[in-house]
């Protein structure tokens, strides 16, 4: 995918630990402003007016992901929803905390 740097419009700051490690680090989940897609800018065919939002993780060595919607509003809506899904997948590798409490209810205790 061809990605240009996008302006971040929403963030969530979390703490995390790599599972099995006691070192606490910080991560910022970022969502970019919606941007119009052009043919070849993503790996799938896109219709006119289709848009994307980039979800990225500052402080984690994980690749960002572009969420695609039919228009800019849908792209933003899907990105906000998808951010939780991506964090859930990453929770297999990391324990996340929001203000010292486990981010996911099923994560268990162990405040950071």
C-alpha positions as CSV (number, residue, x, y, z in Angstrom):
1,X,0.0,0.0,0.0
2,X,1.1,3.5,-0.8
3,X,0.7,5.6,2.4
4,X,1.3,9.3,2.8
5,X,1.6,10.8,6.2
6,X,-1.9,11.7,7.5
7,X,-2.9,14.2,10.1
8,X,-3.9,12.5,13.4
9,X,-7.3,13.6,14.6
10,X,-7.9,11.2,17.5
11,X,-5.6,9.4,20.0
12,X,-5.8,7.1,23.0
13,X,-2.8,6.8,25.4
14,X,-2.3,3.4,27.0
15,X,0.4,1.6,28.9
16,X,1.5,-1.9,27.9
17,X,3.7,-4.7,28.8
18,X,5.0,-7.4,26.6
19,X,3.5,-10.6,28.0
20,X,6.0,-12.2,30.4
21,X,7.9,-8.9,30.9
22,X,7.6,-6.5,33.7
23,X,8.7,-3.4,31.8
24,X,5.9,-0.9,31.4
25,X,5.9,1.2,28.2
26,X,3.6,3.8,26.7
27,X,1.7,3.6,23.4
28,X,-0.6,6.0,21.6
29,X,-3.3,4.7,19.4
30,X,-3.7,7.2,16.5
31,X,-6.5,7.6,13.9
32,X,-5.8,9.8,11.0
33,X,-8.3,12.2,9.3
34,X,-10.2,10.4,6.5
35,X,-8.6,10.7,3.1
36,X,-9.9,10.0,-0.4
37,X,-8.5,6.9,-2.0
38,X,-7.3,6.7,-5.6
39,X,-6.8,3.7,-7.8
40,X,-3.6,2.0,-6.7
41,X,-3.3,3.7,-3.4
42,X,-4.5,0.5,-1.7
43,X,-4.3,-3.2,-2.6
44,X,-8.0,-3.5,-3.4
45,X,-10.2,-1.9,-6.1
46,X,-11.9,1.3,-4.9
47,X,-15.0,3.1,-6.0
48,X,-15.1,6.8,-6.6
49,X,-15.5,8.6,-3.3
50,X,-14.1,5.7,-1.2
51,X,-11.9,6.9,1.7
52,X,-9.5,5.5,4.3
53,X,-8.3,6.2,7.8
54,X,-5.0,5.1,9.0
55,X,-4.8,3.5,12.5
56,X,-1.3,3.5,13.9
57,X,0.5,2.7,17.2
58,X,3.2,5.1,18.3
59,X,5.4,3.3,20.8
60,X,4.8,-0.2,19.4
61,X,6.7,-1.9,16.7
62,X,3.4,-2.8,14.9
63,X,2.4,-1.7,11.4
64,X,-0.4,0.7,11.0
65,X,-3.6,-0.4,9.1
66,X,-5.7,1.5,6.7
67,X,-9.5,1.1,7.2
68,X,-11.5,1.6,4.0
69,X,-15.1,3.0,3.8
70,X,-17.5,4.0,1.1
71,X,-16.9,7.7,2.0
72,X,-15.0,9.7,4.6
73,X,-17.7,9.4,7.3
74,X,-17.9,5.6,7.0
75,X,-14.1,5.3,7.0
76,X,-13.8,7.3,10.2
77,X,-16.6,5.3,11.8
78,X,-15.0,2.0,10.9
79,X,-11.6,3.2,12.0
80,X,-12.8,4.0,15.5
81,X,-14.5,0.6,15.8
82,X,-11.5,-1.2,14.2
83,X,-9.0,0.3,16.7
84,X,-10.5,-1.8,19.5
85,X,-10.4,-4.9,17.3
86,X,-6.7,-4.3,16.5
87,X,-5.9,-3.8,20.1
88,X,-7.7,-7.0,21.0
89,X,-5.6,-8.9,18.5
90,X,-2.4,-7.3,19.8
91,X,-3.5,-8.3,23.4
92,X,-2.3,-11.8,22.5
93,X,1.2,-10.4,22.6
94,X,0.8,-7.4,25.0
95,X,-1.2,-6.6,28.2
96,X,-2.7,-3.1,27.8
97,X,-3.7,-0.7,30.6
98,X,-5.7,2.5,30.7
99,X,-4.9,4.7,33.7
100,X,-3.4,1.7,35.5
101,X,-6.3,-0.7,35.1
102,X,-6.5,-3.6,32.6
103,X,-7.8,-2.3,29.3
104,X,-9.8,-5.5,28.5
105,X,-12.0,-7.0,31.2
106,X,-10.8,-10.5,30.5
107,X,-7.2,-9.4,30.7
108,X,-7.1,-10.1,34.5
109,X,-5.6,-8.1,37.4
110,X,-2.1,-6.9,37.7
111,X,-2.3,-3.1,37.6
112,X,0.6,-1.4,36.0
